[in-house]
Amino acid sequence: MADFVVREWRLDPYDGDQAPLHIHHAGEEAFICLDGEFEVLVDGVRERVAPGQFFVVQRGSQHTFAARSGAHILAVMNPEIAELVDGLHADLSADELSALWSRCRSSLA
């Protein structure tokens, strides 16, 4: 991966998954757990990522993540996935969201 973005996320406790089940078709995404309880669901298998561990989601894999008790993580991604994450936190119309997923070569599962 020539270019990458590192984001620090402090995830509040939440009973469900933090994001909808989705796929990045053209890039990997990695999560490094710094503190807390973090889980990644990939292709139907839920993996615990303990503090000090990391997990790489391969391109084309259906995935989401959870922090049921809260977690402090680093997320590593390419600029395209970072653009998607930023856009998903913006106030976009349904058509703009659809275009964003497509432009960032990602999709809802």
trRosetta pair geometry for C-beta under 8 A, 3 or more apart (Angstrom, degrees):
i j d omega theta_ij theta_ji phi_ij phi_ji
1 4 5.1 61 130 -62 125 112
1 27 7.5 79 -117 -148 117 94
1 28 6.9 -107 -65 46 132 106
1 78 6.0 -132 -156 -82 117 97
3 78 6.3 79 89 -148 82 79
3 79 5.6 -13 122 -20 125 110
4 76 5.7 14 171 -176 128 90
4 77 6.7 155 -157 83 83 24
4 78 5.9 -65 -108 -96 63 48
4 79 7.8 -143 -122 -37 20 66
5 76 7.3 165 81 -151 47 47
5 77 5.5 -24 59 69 94 76
5 78 7.0 68 10 168 91 12
5 79 5.8 110 -31 -88 118 54
5 81 7.7 -158 45 73 117 88
5 82 4.1 24 51 -65 160 145
6 74 5.7 -10 -169 -174 99 109
6 75 7.3 153 -156 78 48 47
6 76 5.3 -14 -102 -100 75 77
7 74 7.1 151 76 -159 43 57
7 75 4.7 -16 60 59 97 98
7 76 8.0 -173 22 -75 68 33
7 77 7.4 -8 5 21 109 106
7 82 7.0 156 -42 -119 123 99
7 85 7.3 -116 -13 109 168 160
8 72 7.6 -6 -173 -173 90 84
8 73 7.7 167 -153 90 49 42
8 74 5.8 -31 -98 -102 61 71
9 71 7.9 28 105 98 95 88
9 72 7.5 173 92 -152 54 41
9 73 5.2 -10 62 63 97 87
9 74 7.6 156 19 -102 78 20
9 75 5.7 39 -7 -12 122 113
10 70 7.7 5 175 -173 74 98
10 71 7.8 -168 -151 95 42 44
10 72 5.2 -8 -109 -107 74 77
11 14 7.2 -81 167 8 99 111
11 18 6.0 -53 -144 -102 131 149
11 36 7.4 -172 60 105 95 162
11 38 7.6 106 42 -103 140 96
11 67 3.8 109 106 35 133 158
11 70 6.0 176 95 -150 70 52
11 71 4.8 9 51 54 112 81
11 72 7.6 -161 21 -75 73 30
11 73 6.8 13 -6 13 113 107
12 67 7.5 123 76 94 26 121
12 70 5.7 -36 -158 -106 27 96
13 67 6.8 -115 -108 120 38 84
13 68 6.3 16 -154 155 80 35
13 69 5.3 -20 -110 -152 106 22
13 70 4.3 -52 -55 -43 73 85
14 18 6.1 114 64 -88 145 77
14 66 7.1 -130 82 -153 94 77
14 67 6.4 60 33 68 91 75
14 68 6.8 -95 71 -112 47 39
15 68 6.3 46 -120 -134 34 87
16 66 6.9 -121 139 -116 31 113
17 20 7.5 110 102 -99 123 21
17 21 7.4 37 110 -57 166 70
17 41 6.7 -60 -107 16 128 133
17 64 4.3 29 -175 138 138 135
17 65 6.7 118 -158 69 86 26
17 66 4.9 -80 -110 -72 53 95
18 64 7.0 169 52 174 65 93
18 65 5.4 -26 38 85 113 79
18 66 5.9 168 -15 -104 86 40
18 67 6.2 33 -52 13 130 91
19 22 6.6 -62 140 9 113 119
19 64 5.0 -162 74 -141 82 89
19 65 6.4 37 23 35 104 78
20 64 6.6 -118 126 -98 17 126
20 108 5.7 -17 121 -132 132 103
20 109 7.7 -174 142 30 88 83
21 41 7.4 -64 -106 98 94 123
21 62 5.6 16 177 180 103 102
21 63 7.1 163 -148 79 65 15
21 64 5.0 -76 -90 -34 54 118
21 108 7.1 79 84 -170 65 70
21 109 4.1 -70 127 47 100 123
22 62 7.3 160 81 -147 15 62
22 63 6.9 -43 65 64 62 63
22 64 6.9 97 17 -76 76 81
22 106 6.1 30 167 171 116 108
22 107 6.6 179 -156 93 80 37
22 108 5.4 -55 -103 -112 83 43
22 109 5.7 -149 -95 -18 21 88
23 60 6.3 9 -167 -149 113 26
23 61 6.8 177 -126 78 82 27
23 62 5.5 -43 -72 -90 95 56
23 63 7.4 111 -93 17 50 76
23 106 6.3 175 90 -156 53 67
23 107 5.4 -6 56 58 98 81
23 108 7.9 68 17 154 79 4
23 109 5.6 107 -27 -76 96 91
24 27 5.1 -63 152 63 127 77
24 28 7.5 163 89 -94 132 13
24 29 6.0 113 12 -24 152 113
24 57 7.5 95 31 113 115 115
24 59 5.7 -86 102 -126 86 70
24 60 7.7 -68 81 -31 54 31
24 81 5.6 -9 -119 -95 143 114
24 84 7.9 -160 -103 28 101 161
24 104 7.9 -61 -128 140 87 95
24 105 7.1 61 -167 105 64 82
24 106 4.8 -28 -105 -103 58 101
25 59 6.3 53 175 -179 19 100
25 60 6.1 58 -127 -82 53 66
25 105 4.8 -110 61 161 102 90
25 106 6.4 -167 4 -91 81 39
25 107 7.0 42 -34 3 113 98
26 59 6.1 11 -144 -144 2 136
26 78 8.0 -78 112 55 85 151
26 80 6.7 -13 84 88 114 160
26 105 4.1 15 7 117 122 147
27 59 5.6 125 51 -91 13 111
27 77 6.7 80 134 -167 129 78
27 78 4.2 -106 -144 17 148 128
27 80 5.9 156 -11 62 148 117
27 81 5.4 -130 88 -34 137 115
27 105 7.5 105 0 84 94 117
28 56 5.8 1 179 -175 125 99
28 57 6.3 161 -162 81 69 58
28 58 5.8 -33 -110 -123 99 35
28 59 5.5 -79 -64 -40 61 79
28 77 7.8 -152 101 -124 51 59
28 78 7.7 93 50 -22 57 101
29 56 7.5 156 83 -157 38 55
29 57 4.7 -7 62 54 87 112
29 63 7.7 -164 60 80 124 149
29 75 6.8 -12 -176 -171 99 94
29 76 7.1 157 -163 81 50 57
29 77 4.8 0 -118 -98 84 96
29 81 5.8 -168 -85 -175 109 166
30 54 5.9 16 178 176 107 115
30 55 6.8 171 -153 86 65 43
30 56 4.6 -25 -99 -102 93 71
30 57 7.2 -166 -81 17 39 71
30 75 7.3 155 83 -159 52 46
30 76 4.2 -8 60 57 102 107
30 77 7.5 -168 27 -64 64 57
31 38 6.7 -153 147 154 132 141
31 40 6.1 169 36 -69 142 127
31 49 6.1 99 103 95 112 177
31 54 6.5 170 88 -154 47 68
31 55 5.2 -5 56 55 94 90
31 57 7.6 47 -6 -16 98 102
31 65 6.6 133 -73 -109 163 152
31 73 5.4 -12 -168 -178 93 136
31 74 7.4 153 -158 80 45 51
31 75 5.7 -15 -103 -105 72 69
31 76 7.6 -158 -69 20 27 76
32 53 7.7 -169 -146 103 57 34
32 54 4.4 -25 -98 -99 72 100
32 73 6.2 149 75 -164 50 76
32 74 4.3 -4 55 54 108 100
32 75 7.9 -155 23 -69 73 27
32 76 7.1 53 -12 -15 104 108
33 36 6.9 -126 -165 64 103 75
33 38 4.4 -161 -101 30 119 136
33 49 4.5 156 -25 125 129 100
33 50 6.2 -179 81 110 145 19
33 51 5.2 -110 124 -96 101 38
33 52 7.0 -31 83 22 87 32
33 53 5.7 12 39 60 110 74
33 54 7.2 -170 10 -87 70 45
33 71 6.2 -63 -137 -167 94 122
33 72 7.7 97 -167 76 57 56
33 73 5.4 -39 -104 -103 48 92
34 51 6.2 5 147 -140 20 88
34 52 8.0 77 -126 -56 33 43
34 71 7.9 126 50 173 70 78
34 72 4.5 -62 71 105 109 98
34 73 6.1 -180 9 -99 85 31
34 74 6.5 83 -37 -17 111 87
35 51 5.3 30 -99 -107 36 124
35 71 6.7 168 91 -156 56 55
35 72 4.2 24 48 38 96 112
36 51 7.1 116 33 -69 40 101
36 67 6.1 24 137 -157 135 108
36 69 6.1 -172 -163 93 91 91
36 70 5.0 -110 -133 107 138 65
36 71 3.3 -162 91 -106 134 55
36 72 5.7 128 0 8 116 66
36 73 7.8 -84 55 -44 117 83
37 48 7.3 -44 -163 -149 83 101
37 67 6.6 138 84 -152 66 60
37 68 6.2 -41 96 52 122 84
37 69 4.6 60 32 41 120 111
37 70 7.5 73 38 60 78 45
37 71 6.0 -114 62 -75 35 104
38 48 7.4 118 81 -163 52 56
38 49 4.6 -41 91 66 104 101
38 65 6.8 -7 -173 -176 90 112
38 66 7.5 157 -157 84 47 50
38 67 5.5 -17 -103 -97 68 85
38 71 4.2 94 -68 -133 95 163
38 73 5.7 94 -98 -70 155 128
39 46 5.5 6 178 -174 122 99
39 47 6.6 157 -157 78 70 42
39 48 5.5 -38 -100 -100 83 53
39 49 6.8 170 -98 12 26 82
39 65 6.5 163 88 -158 55 63
39 66 4.6 -7 59 58 105 95
39 67 7.6 -175 22 -73 73 40
39 68 7.5 25 8 -9 120 99
40 46 7.4 164 85 -151 37 54
40 47 5.2 -15 61 59 86 96
40 49 6.0 50 -8 -26 102 121
40 55 4.9 -161 14 108 150 154
40 57 6.6 -141 -176 -68 137 107
40 63 6.3 -9 -179 -162 94 114
40 64 7.7 172 -155 89 55 36
40 65 5.0 -25 -104 -103 64 89
41 44 7.3 3 180 -118 93 9
41 45 7.1 165 -154 80 58 33
41 46 4.8 -24 -98 -95 80 75
41 47 7.7 170 -87 17 31 68
41 63 6.1 157 86 -149 61 58
41 64 5.1 0 53 57 109 80
41 65 7.0 -166 16 -83 75 35
41 66 7.2 51 -20 -8 105 103
42 45 5.9 -27 69 62 71 85
42 47 6.7 -7 18 4 105 115
42 55 8.0 -157 -27 165 135 124
42 57 5.8 -163 -103 -121 123 90
42 61 5.1 1 -161 162 99 131
42 62 7.1 140 -158 80 45 56
42 63 4.7 -6 -101 -99 70 101
43 61 5.4 -76 -40 -154 99 92
43 62 5.6 112 -84 48 50 88
43 63 7.5 -22 -24 -69 57 75
44 62 7.5 44 -31 78 67 120
47 55 6.1 147 99 -120 133 145
49 53 5.1 -151 -166 93 71 110
49 54 6.9 24 -155 -136 122 15
49 55 4.8 -98 -90 -18 128 120
49 73 7.9 55 102 -112 134 124
50 53 4.9 72 57 7 71 124
57 61 5.4 -141 -175 70 85 129
57 63 4.8 -41 -140 -35 139 172
58 61 5.0 91 66 -20 76 124
62 109 4.3 75 -133 -110 111 151
67 70 5.5 34 149 -139 112 14
67 71 3.8 -122 -131 9 123 106
67 73 7.7 -134 -82 -15 131 121
75 85 7.9 132 113 -95 149 163
77 81 3.8 -103 174 82 129 129
77 82 5.5 159 89 -50 115 77
77 85 7.4 121 57 -16 162 132
78 81 5.4 94 54 11 70 99
78 82 7.2 -129 102 -4 37 92
79 82 5.3 -55 -146 39 37 117
79 83 6.3 44 153 -25 68 100
80 83 5.7 -49 -153 29 30 113
80 84 6.8 32 148 -18 61 102
80 104 5.0 148 171 -149 86 75
80 105 6.4 0 165 34 144 102
80 106 8.0 158 140 -27 103 106
81 84 5.4 -49 -153 33 39 116
81 85 6.5 41 149 -20 68 102
81 104 6.7 115 -92 -180 35 118
81 106 7.1 100 -109 -58 74 138
82 85 5.7 -50 -147 35 34 112
82 86 6.4 34 154 -17 65 105
83 86 5.8 -55 -148 38 30 111
83 87 6.2 28 155 -18 65 111
83 100 7.8 -154 134 -160 92 93
83 103 7.7 -81 119 110 134 109
83 104 5.6 -165 84 -98 104 116
84 87 5.8 -61 -147 39 28 110
84 88 6.3 30 156 -24 65 106
84 100 6.3 131 -123 157 66 99
84 101 7.0 70 -133 -104 112 47
84 104 3.9 143 -66 157 107 171
84 106 5.5 29 -111 27 159 147
85 88 5.9 -54 -148 31 28 111
85 89 7.0 15 156 -8 60 107
86 89 6.2 -72 -160 41 31 103
86 90 6.8 35 146 -31 67 107
87 90 5.3 -51 -150 22 41 118
87 92 6.4 23 179 -33 86 148
87 96 8.0 -146 -172 146 113 97
87 97 7.5 154 144 -116 108 60
87 100 4.3 -173 139 -149 154 145
87 104 7.5 -158 29 -33 140 140
88 97 7.6 73 -108 -132 64 98
88 100 7.4 176 -60 125 66 147
92 96 3.8 -129 -172 97 104 123
92 97 4.9 138 106 -57 123 76
92 100 6.6 8 174 -21 172 139
93 96 4.6 96 50 7 75 103
93 97 7.0 -137 94 -5 39 86
94 97 5.7 -53 -148 35 31 112
94 98 6.4 33 153 -20 63 105
95 98 5.7 -52 -149 34 32 113
95 99 6.4 31 153 -16 64 106
96 99 5.7 -55 -148 39 32 111
96 100 6.3 39 151 -26 65 105
97 100 5.5 -52 -147 32 32 115
97 101 6.6 33 156 -18 65 101
98 101 6.0 -51 -152 33 31 109
98 102 6.5 25 152 -13 63 110
99 102 5.7 -60 -149 41 32 111
99 103 5.9 32 156 -21 69 110
100 103 5.8 -54 -139 38 27 109
100 104 6.1 9 164 -3 64 114
101 104 6.3 -71 -146 48 22 99
101 106 5.4 -102 -158 84 70 80
101 107 5.6 88 166 -102 119 46
101 108 6.8 -44 -133 -21 153 78
102 105 7.6 25 177 -75 33 35
102 107 7.8 45 -82 -83 54 85
